Each structure stands twice: as structure tokens, then as C-alpha cells.
Amino acid sequence: MERNIKNIINYQFIDYIIKSYVPKLNSTEKMNHININLFREAMTHVSMITNEENLSYERLEYLGDAVFHMIITEYLYKRYDDEREGFLTKLRIRIERGESMAELTKNIGLDYFVQTKVNINEHILEDIFESFVGAFFLNFGIIHTKQFIINIIETYKDLSEMIAHDDNYKDLLLRYFHQMKWGHPIYNNRQNNGKYISIIRNPFHKLLGIGKSSTMTKAEQIASQNALVTVGVIIDDEIDQNWLDKIEKIEKEAKEKDKSDKKTLPIQNPYNKLMKKIDIRNLLISYNISIPKDSTFNIKIFQEAMTHRSYLVRKKANVDLQNIKEIKKVVPLQKMPNDRLRFLGDSVIHFIIGDYLYHKYLKQDEGFLTRLRCKLEKRDSLFDLAIKTKIDSYILISQNIEVLHGRTNINMISGGFESFIGCLYLEFGLQLTRNFLLEVFRKELNIQTIAENETNYKDIILQIYNKNQWGRPDYRILRESGPDHNKIFNVGLFLKGKILGEGSAHSKKEAEQIASKNTITILNVKQNNEKI
């Protein structure tokens, strides 16, 4: 493998990073055992790979993504302790955006050490930052990695500006489409001379806006901004406040009407039961996790973790006065919902599973690890775990939700499991939480069986292309839809400019897998027809 000797990452650079951002690490024993090869792997793009023994940054990027995600989530959770989950999610999205991560790569000087045979773009810079975080974590552990990330965020990111500045024109355009009853905006995207072009039309095929940029995300934002100018929402580079007020009024009235149309039962639910300390101890013991009898922990935060927002104190609670004696016997209405703890717990689960799979499947590529992690952390899996651990029985929901089979609601019950994990992490730390979660997975889900059933369709496509001398598979993003926190990617697999198969998913890599699987099915059908 040919490398530029001058810009191979070295001990001097790692020493500079530590002195600049993690000075406490300088005096520890870990400084004497740096695995520089991990950092060099983290700087190596796949274009440099010449044989199976060489490693690119993809596995470390997978790990670093999980590490960064959990650390940023916890940081925001603790820093903005009065803010709701929606605020925290929006701010985290802005920090984790591709262009934001690429900026951090340049801020700390990582871009100089990238080993690649292709032009460095924003996507590569984003990957490099995450892979460096993965290598840093493997070398120095979670505590020092946390200090490193928090220090660079506080050094290079103006969070107050991120909070104040909302440039999500896509969300605003979606609200306009909803008002006009046009459904969702459709983004037709393509690449031309290294630039992404995004085109938006209304349902009547009238052109609303075009955007061009070096990244697809930015191209769609520019196209959305231009579309808002076309429809009159943006005038003289400013959002028309009268229009915004009108939209918010319409949305509020619709919500109020929806509430008034529903006949509700009293909120207090006789089927609820309040989680107690003995319940938590018994739950942990059932999965071989013990805590000292004299240990103290905050039971209130666990009760918050079990509280769905339907069971909150409100100004005008629907109370049946004739049954007031019965109501006194039920669990009191709570003050805080579990949204914030769910926000935290989700990231802890994401990290623990990601770290576990990285070390368990050392020979597997990033695609395999990502797909397996997605299967383990998806809502259906967490719902099943909540049922099997009986955490679902402690979730506090209104009587109305109970009657409407709320305890079979996948979102609600899986959210209770996530928030419980968030509590464990806050009260008992990462090690106990890791041990509990992995033991739950071991007893309740057969990870090995799930892994054995995992097929890498992209590898099969690569073999087909190589066999037929078609060059490298050409995956292109056809369009993106939905808000940033729940985006759906539609990916096409092309051969000589013609599309073979498509796939849609919440991640680009999963969409590529589905497109590959669909292409294999199509190619097999064609092959069988030719035989006939």
C-alpha cells in the first residue's frame, strides 16, 4: 500500500491532542501503551485497501459513531436539565450533522492525516472524525474519551447559536405542504460534475425550487429554501411571521379539536403499579446483577422513567367525583414524563450493543455490524425485552390509554425499556448497565442465531459485478424524506447508468443492503427466464 510518509498520523500528534484537550490523561499509565496502529487504521480510507489484510476506517467509524452519540446525548441531557426531549434531539441533530462533524475534523487537524486515493469530501471528513473517536476510545477508555469530546465541543461549537439559528427549511416546507394538503414534498436528487442537485415540485408538477451543493443534505435545504420563496413564505430573505403565526394557530386548533372529539375516562388508572426499590433489586437479581444492600439510589427517577405523558398532573384532570375514594387508592398522577430518560437510554443501548458487537465479531465488516445492531435495538426487539423483563407492567399510563390497549403499543413500551436503561446508567454507572443489558440479551434473545441469519447482500452484489467484469457497484441516493431525526433514504443500484434495484430504510447502508437484495432477486428472475 502506497502511503504519504509525511502525513501518516504519529505519536507527536496524539500527544498534541491529549495535551490540548485531555491534559489529565498525560500523567496516566495509558500514555505508555498507545496503539498507534489503531489511529492509523482510523485514518485509512477504503480506496487504500489492496488486500484482505489491510484495514480501512469503516469498523472504527461504526464504533466511534456509537461512542460520540452516547457522550453527546448525556452531555446535553445534563447541561440542559430543564429542557424537553424535543429540544435535546434537535440540538443533538445539529451537532451530529455531517458538515458539523467535518468541521471538527478540520478544527483538530485530522484532515492532514487522511490516507486516500480519492478526493477528500465532507462525507470522508465526517467518517474520519468518528473513526478517530473510536480509536481514541479503544486506547483510553470512556472517561477520557468523554472529556476529549466535551472539550472540543465546548471549544469549537457555539451551542447558543445552534439553538437560536434554525435553518431547517425542509421542516418548514413540510408544514406548508401539510397546510395545503399536498402530502410530503418529493425531492428528486441527482449528481452532476461532483455536485448534488435537488429539485422540488408540487403535486401538480410545478417547479418550486432547485438547490445545488457539495452535499445532498445541503442541496435539499437550499432547494427547500428556494421553494419557500416561490410560495411566499420567505419574503426578502425573512420568514413571513404572519404566515408562521397562521400555521401555528391552525395546528393548535386541529389538536384542540382532536382532543374535544374524544370522550375520555378519568386519567387515574387502577391497573397502574408504582415501581419500588425491591422491584428494581429483584429485577437485577433475576439477570445475575446484584447491588449491595446498603446502596442507595433515587427511586423517584425510576418512577419518572416509567411515566408516560398521559399520566401527568394537569390543570383540569378528568376526575369522576363519585369514585374519589377509589381514585385515592390508585397511583397518584406524576409530574415528569419519561421522554428525557428515554432520550438518554436510547443512546446508552446504542453504545453498549455497538461496543459489544465490535469486539465479538472481529472479522466482520462495518455493514454486518450495523445491520445486526439495527436488529437488536429496533423497537420490536426492545418491546419484547420490556415484556420479558416485566418492565412493561410498571409503566404508568392513563385509563384511556389502558382501555385502548396501550400496553401493547410498541413505541410506548419500548420507550419504557429505554428510559429504564437510562436510569440504570445514571444511578449505577456504565459497567452495571452494560452487564444487565447484555445478560438480558443473552437470556431473552439469541444473538448468535440472529447473526447467522444475517446475509451481506452487498458482498454478493460485489461478487456478481466482479464475475461479470461490471466494475464497482454504483449506489446512488435517489431521494430522502422525513425529518432529520427520522429520515428515510431511497437508494438505487446502477449498472452503466441504468437502475437495477431500489431500497428504502432509515440508514443509507441499510437501504443499500435492501437495494442489493432486490437486485439479486431481479437478476435471478432474469437468469431463470433466460434458461427457460
C-alpha positions as CSV (number, residue, x, y, z in Angstrom):
1,M,0.0,0.0,0.0
2,E,1.4,3.3,-1.0
3,R,1.3,6.0,1.7
4,N,2.5,9.5,2.0
5,I,5.0,9.1,4.8
6,K,4.9,12.8,5.6
7,N,1.2,12.7,6.7
8,I,0.9,9.4,8.5
9,I,-0.5,10.0,11.9
10,N,2.1,9.8,14.7
11,Y,2.7,9.8,18.4
12,Q,3.5,13.5,18.3
13,F,0.1,14.3,17.0
14,I,-1.7,12.1,19.6
15,D,0.4,13.8,22.3
16,Y,-0.7,17.2,21.0
17,I,-4.3,16.1,21.1
18,I,-4.0,14.9,24.7
19,K,-2.2,18.0,25.9
20,S,-4.7,20.2,24.2
21,Y,-8.0,18.5,25.1
22,V,-7.4,15.8,27.8
23,P,-4.4,17.1,29.9
24,K,-5.4,14.8,32.8
25,L,-4.6,11.8,30.6
26,N,-1.0,12.9,30.2
27,S,0.0,11.6,33.7
28,T,-1.7,8.2,33.4
29,E,-0.2,4.8,32.7
30,K,-2.3,4.5,29.5
31,M,0.1,7.0,27.8
32,N,2.8,4.3,27.8
33,H,0.6,1.8,25.9
34,I,-0.8,3.8,22.9
35,N,-1.7,1.5,20.0
36,I,-0.7,3.9,17.2
37,N,-1.9,1.3,14.6
38,L,-5.5,1.9,15.7
39,F,-5.1,5.6,14.9
40,R,-3.5,4.8,11.5
41,E,-6.4,2.4,10.7
42,A,-8.8,5.3,11.6
43,M,-7.2,7.5,9.0
44,T,-7.3,4.9,6.2
45,H,-10.0,5.3,3.5
46,V,-11.2,2.1,1.8
47,S,-9.6,3.3,-1.5
48,M,-6.2,2.4,0.0
49,I,-7.0,-1.2,0.6
50,T,-5.1,-3.6,-1.7
51,N,-5.7,-7.0,0.1
52,E,-7.7,-8.6,2.9
53,E,-5.0,-8.0,5.5
54,N,-5.3,-4.2,5.2
55,L,-7.8,-2.4,7.3
56,S,-9.8,0.7,6.5
57,Y,-11.5,3.1,9.0
58,E,-15.0,1.6,8.5
59,R,-15.2,-0.6,11.6
60,L,-13.7,2.2,13.8
61,E,-16.2,4.6,12.3
62,Y,-19.0,2.3,13.3
63,L,-17.7,2.2,16.9
64,G,-16.9,5.9,17.1
65,D,-20.4,6.8,15.9
66,A,-21.9,4.9,18.9
67,V,-19.4,6.4,21.4
68,F,-19.9,10.0,20.2
69,H,-23.7,9.6,20.1
70,M,-23.9,8.5,23.7
71,I,-21.4,11.1,25.1
72,I,-23.2,14.0,23.3
73,T,-26.6,12.7,24.4
74,E,-25.5,12.5,28.1
75,Y,-23.8,15.9,27.9
76,L,-26.9,17.6,26.5
77,Y,-29.2,15.7,29.0
78,K,-27.2,17.1,32.0
79,R,-26.4,20.5,30.6
80,Y,-30.0,21.4,29.7
81,D,-31.7,19.7,32.6
82,D,-34.9,21.8,32.2
83,E,-35.4,21.2,28.5
84,R,-37.6,18.6,27.0
85,E,-36.7,15.7,24.7
86,G,-37.6,17.6,21.5
87,F,-35.2,20.4,22.3
88,L,-32.4,18.0,23.1
89,T,-33.0,15.9,20.0
90,K,-32.9,18.9,17.7
91,L,-29.7,20.2,19.2
92,R,-28.1,16.8,19.0
93,I,-29.0,16.5,15.3
94,R,-27.3,19.8,14.6
95,I,-24.1,18.7,16.4
96,E,-24.1,15.3,14.6
97,R,-24.8,16.7,11.1
98,G,-22.2,15.7,8.5
99,E,-21.0,19.3,8.0
100,S,-20.7,19.8,11.7
101,M,-18.5,16.7,12.2
102,A,-16.4,17.5,9.1
103,E,-15.7,20.9,10.7
104,L,-14.5,19.2,13.9
105,T,-12.1,17.1,11.8
106,K,-10.6,20.2,10.4
107,N,-10.6,22.0,13.8
108,I,-8.4,19.5,15.4
109,G,-6.2,18.9,12.3
110,L,-7.2,15.4,11.4
111,D,-7.7,16.2,7.8
112,Y,-4.0,16.4,7.2
113,F,-3.5,12.7,8.1
114,V,-6.2,11.2,5.9
115,Q,-4.9,8.3,3.7
116,T,-6.9,8.1,0.5
117,K,-6.6,7.8,-3.3
118,V,-9.8,9.7,-3.9
119,N,-10.6,13.4,-3.4
120,I,-11.4,14.2,0.2
121,N,-15.0,15.3,0.6
122,E,-17.3,16.2,3.5
123,H,-18.5,12.6,3.9
124,I,-15.0,11.3,4.3
125,L,-14.1,14.0,6.8
126,E,-17.2,13.1,8.9
127,D,-16.2,9.4,8.8
128,I,-12.7,10.2,9.8
129,F,-13.8,12.1,12.9
130,E,-16.0,9.2,14.1
131,S,-13.2,6.6,13.4
132,F,-10.7,8.7,15.3
133,V,-13.2,8.8,18.3
134,G,-13.4,5.0,18.0
135,A,-9.6,4.6,18.1
136,F,-9.4,7.1,21.0
137,F,-12.0,5.2,23.0
138,L,-10.2,1.8,22.4
139,N,-6.9,3.3,23.6
140,F,-8.0,5.4,26.5
141,G,-11.5,4.3,27.7
142,I,-14.8,6.0,28.0
143,I,-13.9,8.6,30.8
144,H,-11.1,10.2,28.9
145,T,-13.0,10.0,25.6
146,K,-15.9,11.8,27.2
147,Q,-13.5,14.6,28.4
148,F,-12.0,14.8,24.9
149,I,-15.3,15.2,23.1
150,I,-16.8,17.6,25.6
151,N,-13.8,19.8,25.4
152,I,-13.7,20.0,21.6
153,I,-17.5,20.7,21.5
154,E,-17.2,23.5,24.1
155,T,-14.1,24.8,22.2
156,Y,-15.4,24.8,18.6
157,K,-19.3,24.7,18.8
158,D,-21.4,27.7,19.8
159,L,-24.4,25.8,21.2
160,S,-26.3,29.0,21.9
161,E,-26.0,30.0,18.2
162,M,-27.1,26.4,17.2
163,I,-30.1,26.8,19.4
164,A,-31.1,30.2,18.1
165,H,-30.4,29.5,14.5
166,D,-33.0,27.3,12.8
167,D,-32.1,26.6,9.2
168,N,-34.3,23.6,8.7
169,Y,-36.2,24.8,5.7
170,K,-37.2,21.2,5.0
171,D,-39.3,21.0,8.1
172,L,-40.9,24.4,7.3
173,L,-41.7,23.3,3.8
174,L,-43.3,20.1,5.1
175,R,-45.6,22.2,7.3
176,Y,-46.6,24.3,4.3
177,F,-47.3,21.1,2.3
178,H,-49.5,19.8,5.2
179,Q,-51.4,23.1,5.3
180,M,-52.0,22.8,1.5
181,K,-52.9,19.1,1.9
182,W,-50.2,18.2,-0.6
183,G,-48.7,15.3,1.4
184,H,-44.9,15.2,1.6
185,P,-42.5,17.2,-0.6
186,I,-40.8,15.0,-3.1
187,Y,-37.1,15.6,-3.6
188,N,-35.7,14.5,-7.0
189,N,-31.9,14.3,-6.5
190,R,-29.0,13.6,-8.9
191,Q,-25.3,14.2,-9.2
192,N,-23.6,16.2,-11.9
193,N,-19.9,17.0,-12.0
194,G,-19.4,16.3,-8.4
195,K,-22.3,18.4,-7.3
196,Y,-25.6,17.3,-5.8
197,I,-28.7,18.8,-7.4
198,S,-32.1,18.7,-5.6
199,I,-35.4,19.6,-7.4
200,I,-38.8,20.1,-5.6
201,R,-42.1,20.2,-7.4
202,N,-45.7,20.4,-6.0
203,P,-48.2,17.6,-6.7
204,F,-49.2,19.4,-9.9
205,H,-45.6,19.1,-11.2
206,K,-44.9,22.8,-10.9
207,L,-41.3,23.5,-10.1
208,L,-40.9,25.1,-6.7
209,G,-37.2,25.1,-6.0
210,I,-33.7,23.9,-7.1
211,G,-30.7,23.5,-4.8
212,K,-27.0,22.7,-5.6
213,S,-24.3,21.9,-3.2
214,S,-21.4,19.5,-2.5
215,T,-23.6,17.5,-0.1
216,M,-27.1,16.2,-0.7
217,T,-28.4,17.4,2.7
218,K,-27.3,21.0,1.9
219,A,-28.7,20.8,-1.7
220,E,-32.1,19.8,-0.3
221,Q,-32.0,22.6,2.3
222,I,-31.3,25.1,-0.4
223,A,-34.0,23.7,-2.7
224,S,-36.5,23.9,0.2
225,Q,-35.4,27.5,1.0
226,N,-36.0,28.5,-2.7
227,A,-39.4,26.6,-2.7
228,L,-40.4,28.7,0.4
229,V,-39.5,31.8,-1.5
230,T,-41.6,30.7,-4.5
231,V,-44.7,30.1,-2.4
232,G,-44.3,33.3,-0.5
233,V,-43.4,32.0,2.9
234,I,-39.9,33.7,2.7
235,I,-40.0,37.3,1.7
236,D,-36.8,39.4,1.4
237,D,-34.8,36.6,3.0
238,E,-37.1,36.7,6.0
239,I,-39.7,34.2,7.1
240,D,-43.2,35.8,6.9
241,Q,-44.1,35.9,10.6
242,N,-47.8,36.4,9.8
243,W,-47.8,33.1,7.8
244,L,-46.0,31.3,10.6
245,D,-48.5,32.5,13.2
246,K,-51.3,31.4,11.0
247,I,-49.8,27.9,10.6
248,E,-49.2,27.6,14.3
249,K,-52.8,28.7,15.0
250,I,-54.2,26.1,12.5
251,E,-52.1,23.4,14.0
252,K,-53.1,24.3,17.6
253,E,-56.8,24.4,16.7
254,A,-56.6,21.0,15.0
255,K,-55.0,19.5,18.1
256,E,-57.7,21.0,20.4
257,K,-60.5,19.7,18.1
258,D,-58.9,16.3,18.1
259,K,-58.9,16.3,21.9
260,S,-62.5,17.6,22.2
261,D,-63.8,14.9,19.8
262,K,-62.6,12.1,22.1
263,K,-64.7,11.0,25.1
264,T,-62.2,10.4,27.9
265,L,-62.2,8.3,31.0
266,P,-60.7,9.5,34.3
267,I,-56.9,9.7,33.9
268,Q,-56.3,7.8,37.1
269,N,-55.7,4.2,36.2
270,P,-56.4,1.4,38.8
271,Y,-54.2,-1.0,36.8
272,N,-51.0,1.0,37.3
273,K,-48.5,-0.1,39.9
274,L,-45.6,2.0,41.2
275,M,-42.1,0.7,40.8
276,K,-40.4,0.3,44.2
277,K,-36.8,-0.3,45.3
278,I,-37.4,-4.0,46.0
279,D,-38.8,-4.4,42.4
280,I,-35.6,-3.0,40.9
281,R,-33.4,-5.2,43.1
282,N,-35.4,-8.3,42.2
283,L,-35.3,-7.5,38.5
284,L,-31.5,-7.1,38.6
285,I,-31.0,-10.3,40.6
286,S,-33.1,-12.2,38.1
287,Y,-30.4,-11.3,35.5
288,N,-27.5,-12.1,37.8
289,I,-26.8,-8.5,38.7
290,S,-26.6,-7.7,42.4
291,I,-26.2,-4.4,44.2
292,P,-25.1,-4.0,47.9
293,K,-28.0,-4.0,50.4
294,D,-26.8,-0.7,51.9
295,S,-26.5,1.0,48.5
296,T,-28.8,4.0,48.0
297,F,-30.4,5.1,44.8
298,N,-33.1,7.5,43.7
299,I,-36.3,5.6,43.3
300,K,-38.1,8.8,42.1
301,I,-36.1,8.8,38.9
302,F,-37.0,5.2,38.2
303,Q,-40.7,6.2,38.7
304,E,-40.2,9.0,36.3
305,A,-38.8,6.5,33.8
306,M,-42.0,4.6,34.0
307,T,-44.3,7.6,33.5
308,H,-45.9,8.0,30.1
309,R,-47.0,11.6,29.4
310,S,-50.7,10.5,29.5
311,Y,-50.3,10.1,33.3
312,L,-49.2,13.6,34.3
313,V,-50.8,16.1,36.7
314,R,-52.7,18.7,34.7
315,K,-54.8,21.7,35.4
316,K,-58.1,20.2,34.6
317,A,-57.8,16.5,35.2
318,N,-60.9,14.4,34.3
319,V,-61.8,13.1,37.7
320,D,-65.0,11.2,38.5
321,L,-66.0,12.7,41.9
322,Q,-68.3,9.8,42.7
323,N,-65.3,7.4,42.7
324,I,-63.0,9.7,44.6
325,K,-62.4,7.0,47.3
326,E,-61.3,4.6,44.6
327,I,-59.0,7.2,43.0
328,K,-57.2,7.7,46.3
329,K,-56.2,4.1,46.1
330,V,-54.5,4.3,42.7
331,V,-51.0,5.6,41.8
332,P,-51.0,9.4,42.0
333,L,-50.6,11.4,38.8
334,Q,-46.9,12.2,38.1
335,K,-45.1,15.4,37.4
336,M,-42.5,14.4,34.8
337,P,-42.8,12.2,31.8
338,N,-40.1,9.7,30.8
339,D,-39.2,11.5,27.5
340,R,-35.8,12.8,28.7
341,L,-34.7,9.5,30.2
342,R,-35.8,7.7,27.0
343,F,-33.6,10.1,25.0
344,L,-30.7,9.1,27.2
345,G,-31.4,5.4,27.4
346,D,-31.7,5.0,23.7
347,S,-28.1,6.3,23.2
348,V,-26.8,4.1,26.0
349,I,-28.3,1.0,24.4
350,H,-26.9,2.1,21.0
351,F,-23.4,2.3,22.5
352,I,-23.4,-0.9,24.6
353,I,-24.7,-3.0,21.6
354,G,-22.3,-1.3,19.2
355,D,-19.3,-1.9,21.5
356,Y,-20.2,-5.5,22.2
357,L,-20.6,-6.4,18.5
358,Y,-17.4,-4.6,17.6
359,H,-15.4,-6.9,20.0
360,K,-17.4,-10.1,19.4
361,Y,-17.2,-10.1,15.6
362,L,-13.7,-9.0,14.9
363,K,-13.6,-10.4,11.3
364,Q,-16.9,-8.8,10.2
365,D,-17.2,-5.6,8.3
366,E,-19.0,-2.4,9.3
367,G,-22.1,-3.3,7.2
368,F,-22.6,-6.6,9.1
369,L,-22.2,-4.9,12.5
370,T,-24.6,-2.1,11.6
371,R,-27.3,-4.4,10.3
372,L,-27.0,-6.7,13.4
373,R,-27.1,-3.7,15.7
374,C,-30.2,-2.3,14.0
375,K,-32.0,-5.7,14.5
376,L,-31.1,-5.8,18.2
377,E,-32.0,-2.2,19.1
378,K,-35.1,-1.8,16.9
379,R,-38.4,-1.0,18.6
380,D,-39.8,-4.5,18.2
381,S,-36.8,-6.1,20.0
382,L,-36.9,-3.6,22.9
383,F,-40.7,-4.1,23.2
384,D,-40.1,-7.9,23.6
385,L,-37.4,-7.3,26.2
386,A,-39.7,-5.0,28.1
387,I,-42.4,-7.7,28.2
388,K,-39.9,-10.5,29.2
389,T,-38.3,-8.4,31.9
390,K,-41.8,-7.3,33.1
391,I,-40.8,-3.7,32.9
392,D,-43.9,-3.1,30.9
393,S,-46.1,-3.8,33.9
394,Y,-44.7,-0.8,35.8
395,I,-45.3,1.8,33.0
396,L,-47.8,4.4,34.2
397,I,-50.5,5.2,31.6
398,S,-53.9,6.8,31.7
399,Q,-57.0,4.8,32.0
400,N,-57.9,5.9,28.4
401,I,-54.7,4.5,27.0
402,E,-55.1,1.3,29.0
403,V,-58.5,0.7,27.5
404,L,-57.1,1.4,24.1
405,H,-54.5,-1.5,24.6
406,G,-51.7,0.9,25.4
407,R,-49.6,-1.9,26.9
408,T,-49.3,-3.5,23.5
409,N,-48.1,-0.2,21.9
410,I,-44.6,-0.9,20.7
411,N,-43.5,2.7,20.8
412,M,-44.7,3.3,24.4
413,I,-43.5,0.0,25.9
414,S,-40.1,0.0,24.1
415,G,-39.7,3.6,25.3
416,G,-40.2,2.4,28.9
417,F,-37.4,-0.1,28.5
418,E,-35.1,2.7,27.1
419,S,-35.9,5.0,29.9
420,F,-35.2,2.3,32.5
421,I,-31.8,1.7,30.9
422,G,-31.2,5.5,31.1
423,C,-31.9,5.3,34.9
424,L,-29.6,2.4,35.5
425,Y,-26.8,4.3,33.7
426,L,-27.4,7.5,35.8
427,E,-27.7,5.7,39.2
428,F,-25.3,2.8,38.8
429,G,-22.9,3.7,36.0
430,L,-21.9,2.2,32.7
431,Q,-20.5,-1.2,33.8
432,L,-23.5,-2.4,35.7
433,T,-25.8,-1.2,33.0
434,R,-23.7,-3.0,30.4
435,N,-23.8,-6.2,32.4
436,F,-27.5,-6.0,32.8
437,L,-28.3,-5.2,29.2
438,L,-26.1,-7.9,27.8
439,E,-27.4,-10.5,30.2
440,V,-30.9,-9.6,29.2
441,F,-30.0,-10.0,25.5
442,R,-28.2,-13.3,26.3
443,K,-31.2,-14.8,28.1
444,E,-34.0,-13.4,26.0
445,L,-32.6,-13.1,22.5
446,N,-30.4,-15.5,20.7
447,I,-27.8,-13.0,19.2
448,Q,-25.8,-15.8,17.6
449,T,-28.8,-17.1,15.7
450,I,-29.7,-13.6,14.5
451,A,-26.1,-13.1,13.4
452,E,-26.0,-16.3,11.5
453,N,-29.2,-15.3,9.6
454,E,-27.5,-12.0,8.6
455,T,-26.7,-12.0,4.9
456,N,-24.4,-9.4,3.4
457,Y,-26.2,-8.7,0.1
458,K,-23.7,-6.0,-0.9
459,D,-20.9,-8.7,-0.8
460,I,-23.0,-10.9,-3.1
461,I,-23.5,-8.0,-5.5
462,L,-19.8,-7.3,-5.5
463,Q,-19.1,-10.9,-6.4
464,I,-21.6,-10.7,-9.2
465,Y,-20.1,-7.5,-10.6
466,N,-16.6,-8.9,-10.4
467,K,-17.6,-12.2,-12.1
468,N,-19.2,-10.2,-15.0
469,Q,-16.5,-7.6,-15.1
470,W,-19.0,-4.8,-14.5
471,G,-16.7,-2.7,-12.4
472,R,-17.6,-1.5,-8.9
473,P,-21.3,-1.4,-7.8
474,D,-22.8,2.1,-8.2
475,Y,-25.1,3.0,-5.3
476,R,-26.9,6.4,-5.6
477,I,-29.3,8.2,-3.2
478,L,-32.4,8.8,-5.2
479,R,-34.3,10.8,-2.6
480,E,-34.6,11.5,1.1
481,S,-37.8,12.1,3.0
482,G,-38.9,12.8,6.5
483,P,-37.5,15.0,9.3
484,D,-33.8,14.8,10.2
485,H,-34.3,12.7,13.3
486,N,-36.4,10.1,11.4
487,K,-35.1,10.3,7.8
488,I,-35.8,7.7,5.2
489,F,-33.3,7.1,2.4
490,N,-34.2,5.7,-1.0
491,V,-31.1,4.2,-2.7
492,G,-30.7,2.8,-6.2
493,L,-28.1,0.3,-7.5
494,F,-27.0,1.3,-11.0
495,L,-25.2,-0.5,-13.8
496,K,-23.9,1.6,-16.8
497,G,-26.4,4.4,-15.9
498,K,-29.4,2.1,-15.6
499,I,-31.1,1.3,-12.3
500,L,-31.2,-2.4,-11.3
501,G,-32.9,-2.2,-7.9
502,E,-34.1,0.1,-5.2
503,G,-34.2,0.0,-1.4
504,S,-35.6,2.3,1.4
505,A,-34.5,2.4,5.0
506,H,-33.7,4.8,7.9
507,S,-30.0,4.5,7.2
508,K,-28.1,4.7,3.9
509,K,-26.2,1.5,4.5
510,E,-29.4,-0.5,5.3
511,A,-31.1,1.0,2.1
512,E,-28.1,-0.2,0.1
513,Q,-28.5,-3.7,1.5
514,I,-32.2,-3.7,0.6
515,A,-31.4,-2.4,-2.9
516,S,-28.8,-5.2,-3.3
517,K,-31.2,-7.8,-2.1
518,N,-33.9,-6.6,-4.6
519,T,-31.3,-6.5,-7.4
520,I,-30.2,-10.1,-6.7
521,T,-33.9,-11.2,-6.9
522,I,-34.3,-9.4,-10.2
523,L,-31.1,-10.8,-11.7
524,N,-32.1,-14.4,-10.6
525,V,-35.5,-14.0,-12.2
526,K,-33.9,-12.8,-15.4
527,Q,-31.4,-15.7,-15.3
528,N,-34.2,-18.2,-14.8
529,N,-36.3,-16.8,-17.7
530,E,-33.3,-17.0,-20.0
531,K,-32.8,-20.7,-19.1
532,I,-36.5,-21.3,-19.9
